[in-house]
Amino acid sequence: MLRLALADIWHEKVLFLCSALGCAAVLAPLIVLFGLRQGVVAGLRAELLEDPRAREVVSIVNRTLEPTMFERLGADPRIAFLVPRTRALSATIVLENPARPGNGLRVELLPTAVGDPLLPGYSAIDGDELILSGTAMQRLGLNAGDPVLASVARSRGSSREVLTLPMRVGGTAPLSAATRDAAFAILPVLLLTEDFLDGTVDADARPVTETEARQRPFAGFRFYAARLEDVPALDREMRLAGIEVASRAEAVAGLLRLDRNLALLFLAIAGAGGAGYLVSLGVGLWAQVERKRRDLALLSLLGVRRRALLMVPLVQAAAVALAGAVLAFGIAAMVAGVLNRVFAGTVTGDRPVCLLTLGMGAAAAGVTIVGALVAAVLAGLRAAAVTPAEGLAEG
């Protein structure tokens, strides 16, 4: 019956070609629309993901946050990285190149830890290391591995005391991490400068261990969501808890809304167009069965089983769907190429605005074939119901 169904298609190849073109006419715009959704949303998402601050949530008001809160945040699976921070007024330090004495540079001191998204590539940061911003490195004339003196001064009565820490340059922070003069250090270094400015430690004090440092309250935090989708929820939860934070929750929420709206638009158009085509395909196959009822009756008279007759419209519908899907993907690929050239660099940077893959083509073909088979079931049942007597009566 498979050979017979294909032979019938070849015999009426003009009708088959028209049916395949009709399928392609409906499917090609849907593939292009889906490719546009994939290209635009994927491009915007990639731009956000390339910026490490897209998943960042930072507290902006100094508060007293207990260690239990940081333990709770650290156990949240939605948070991929968390580091406490000290008060902003105490998070500055003066750096000096030992080869250029007397030319100190005041920089912002930022906390970091292993796995910091702002500092990719640094698997570990020692207690005596500083990761400097590019501007600070250039102004101090330093390179990775060079020694650097870090100092902070305080006034006690009429005397002036200076805490000096011999450090070394661990590397350069990416431009996305800090565009101003800044230095990244582990948490104990920031705590030491804060305690020194508060007058609770002497000038000869040295940083405590990381474990000891995290047992203390802090003024704020900086954490990164594991996924972009988690940023709006985490931002909202922090604000509900009374903690003012800064994040890109609105931009992320806008991207997610765009993704959902485009998905709904695609489903609406695909549903309307696909349903219309499947109905027309089913009606066409039914009419074809009615037109060939005498031939089917003769096959039944020759001993062909009803189950075999049922397969004829199904095989032909699958062939039409497969040919239409191949034609549609070819047309969509050409349209996508034109769109990508016309809108190059205007919407999603250097990424394609219409993104098509072979996997999408295979999925489109699979869905189309399944839909065509469903539409052909009634025609197949009609073909299977043809009795030998109908062929004899018409003969």
Residue pairs with C-beta under 8 A, 6 or more apart in sequence:
1 304
1 308
1 309
1 311
1 312
1 315
2 311
2 315
4 312
5 311
5 312
5 315
5 316
5 319
6 315
6 319
8 312
8 316
9 16
9 316
9 319
16 316
16 319
16 320
16 323
19 281
19 284
19 320
19 324
20 320
20 323
20 324
20 327
21 324
21 327
22 277
22 280
22 281
22 324
23 277
23 281
23 320
23 321
23 323
23 324
23 325
23 327
23 328
23 368
23 372
24 324
24 325
24 327
24 328
24 331
26 273
26 274
26 276
26 277
26 328
27 277
27 324
27 325
27 328
27 364
27 368
28 327
28 328
28 329
28 331
28 332
28 335
29 269
29 273
30 266
30 269
30 270
30 273
30 274
30 328
30 364
31 328
31 329
31 332
31 356
31 360
31 361
31 364
32 332
32 335
32 336
32 339
32 354
33 265
33 266
33 269
33 270
34 266
34 360
35 332
35 336
35 354
35 355
35 356
35 360
36 262
36 339
36 353
36 354
37 259
37 262
37 263
37 266
38 354
38 355
38 356
38 360
39 340
39 348
39 351
39 352
39 353
39 354
39 355
40 258
40 262
40 347
40 348
40 353
41 255
41 258
41 259
41 262
42 348
42 351
42 355
43 347
43 348
43 349
43 351
43 352
43 353
44 255
44 258
44 348
45 228
45 255
46 348
46 351
47 348
47 349
48 54
48 228
48 248
48 251
48 252
48 255
49 228
51 176
52 117
52 118
52 120
52 176
52 177
52 224
53 118
53 176
53 248
54 228
54 231
54 248
54 251
54 252
55 80
55 117
55 224
55 225
55 226
55 227
55 228
55 230
55 231
56 117
56 222
56 223
56 224
56 247
56 248
57 222
57 223
57 224
57 225
57 231
57 234
57 235
57 238
57 245
57 246
57 247
57 249
58 220
58 221
58 222
58 245
58 246
58 247
59 65
59 85
59 219
59 220
59 221
59 222
59 238
59 243
59 244
59 245
60 220
60 244
60 245
60 246
61 220
61 243
61 244
62 87
62 88
62 219
62 220
63 219
63 220
63 243
64 217
64 219
65 84
65 217
65 218
65 219
65 220
65 221
66 217
67 214
67 215
67 216
67 217
70 82
70 84
70 214
70 218
70 221
73 79
73 82
73 221
73 223
74 82
77 226
78 225
78 226
78 227
78 230
78 233
78 234
79 223
79 224
79 225
79 226
79 230
79 234
80 115
80 117
80 224
80 225
80 226
81 113
81 115
81 116
81 117
81 223
81 224
82 221
82 222
82 223
82 224
83 111
83 112
83 113
83 116
83 187
83 221
83 222
83 223
84 111
84 187
84 214
84 218
84 220
84 221
85 91
85 110
85 111
85 190
85 218
85 219
85 220
85 221
85 222
86 111
86 190
86 191
86 193
86 194
86 218
86 219
87 194
87 219
88 219
90 190
90 193
90 194
90 197
90 198
91 108
91 109
91 110
91 190
91 193
91 194
92 106
92 107
92 108
92 109
92 152
93 106
93 107
93 109
93 150
93 151
93 152
93 183
93 193
94 104
94 105
94 106
94 107
94 150
94 151
94 152
94 153
95 104
95 105
95 106
95 107
95 130
95 132
95 136
95 140
95 148
95 149
95 150
95 183
96 102
96 103
96 104
96 105
96 140
96 148
96 149
96 151
97 103
97 140
97 141
97 142
97 146
97 148
97 149
98 147
98 148
98 149
99 141
100 140
100 141
103 140
104 151
105 136
105 139
105 140
105 181
106 181
107 132
107 133
107 136
107 181
107 182
107 183
108 178
108 180
108 181
108 182
108 183
109 182
109 183
109 185
109 189
109 190
109 193
110 178
110 182
110 183
110 184
110 185
111 184
111 185
111 186
111 187
111 190
111 222
112 118
112 119
112 125
112 131
112 184
112 185
112 186
113 125
113 186
113 187
113 210
114 122
114 123
114 124
114 125
116 122
116 184
117 224
118 173
118 174
118 176
118 177
118 178
118 184
119 125
119 131
119 173
119 174
119 177
119 184
120 174
121 171
122 131
122 170
122 171
125 131
125 170
125 184
125 185
125 186
126 170
126 186
127 186
127 188
127 189
127 207
128 165
128 166
128 167
128 168
129 167
129 168
129 169
129 170
129 185
129 186
130 148
130 150
130 167
130 168
130 169
130 170
130 183
130 184
130 185
131 169
131 170
131 171
131 172
131 173
131 183
131 184
131 185
132 140
132 142
132 148
132 169
132 171
132 172
132 173
132 182
132 183
132 184
133 172
133 173
133 177
133 178
133 179
133 180
133 181
133 182
133 183
134 172
134 173
134 175
135 179
135 180
135 181
136 181
136 182
136 183
137 143
137 169
137 172
139 181
140 148
142 148
142 169
143 169
144 169
144 170
144 171
144 172
145 168
145 169
146 168
146 169
147 166
147 167
147 168
147 169
148 167
148 168
148 169
149 164
149 165
149 166
149 167
150 164
150 165
150 167
150 183
150 189
151 162
151 163
151 164
151 165
152 162
152 163
152 193
152 196
152 197
153 160
153 161
153 162
153 163
154 160
154 161
154 162
154 163
154 196
154 197
154 199
155 161
156 199
161 203
162 203
163 192
163 193
163 196
163 203
163 205
164 203
165 189
165 192
165 206
165 207
167 185
173 182
173 184
177 184
178 184
186 207
186 210
187 210
187 213
187 214
188 207
188 208
188 209
188 210
188 212
188 213
189 207
191 207
191 208
191 213
191 216
192 201
192 205
192 206
192 207
192 208
195 201
195 205
196 203
196 205
207 213
223 234
225 231
225 234
228 252
228 255
228 256
229 252
229 256
231 247
231 248
231 249
231 252
232 249
232 252
232 253
232 256
234 247
235 245
235 247
235 249
236 249
238 245
239 245
274 371
278 371
278 372
278 374
278 375
279 375
281 317
281 320
281 372
281 375
281 376
282 375
282 376
282 378
282 379
285 313
285 316
285 317
285 375
285 376
285 379
286 378
286 379
286 382
288 313
288 316
288 379
289 296
289 313
289 379
289 382
289 383
289 386
290 382
293 386
293 390
293 391
293 394
294 390
294 391
294 394
294 395
295 391
296 309
296 312
296 383
296 386
296 391
297 386
297 387
297 388
297 389
297 390
297 391
297 392
297 394
298 388
298 391
299 309
300 306
300 309
300 386
300 387
300 388
300 391
301 388
301 391
301 392
306 384
306 385
307 384
309 380
309 383
309 384
309 386
310 380
310 381
310 383
310 384
311 380
312 380
312 383
313 376
313 379
313 380
313 383
314 373
314 376
314 377
314 380
316 376
317 372
317 373
317 375
317 376
317 379
318 369
318 372
318 373
318 376
320 372
321 365
321 368
321 369
321 371
321 372
321 373
322 365
322 368
322 369
324 368
325 361
325 364
325 365
325 368
325 369
326 365
328 364
329 356
329 361
329 364
329 365
332 356
333 356
335 354
336 352
336 354
336 355
336 356
339 353
339 354
340 352
340 353
340 354
343 353
344 350
344 353
346 353
347 353
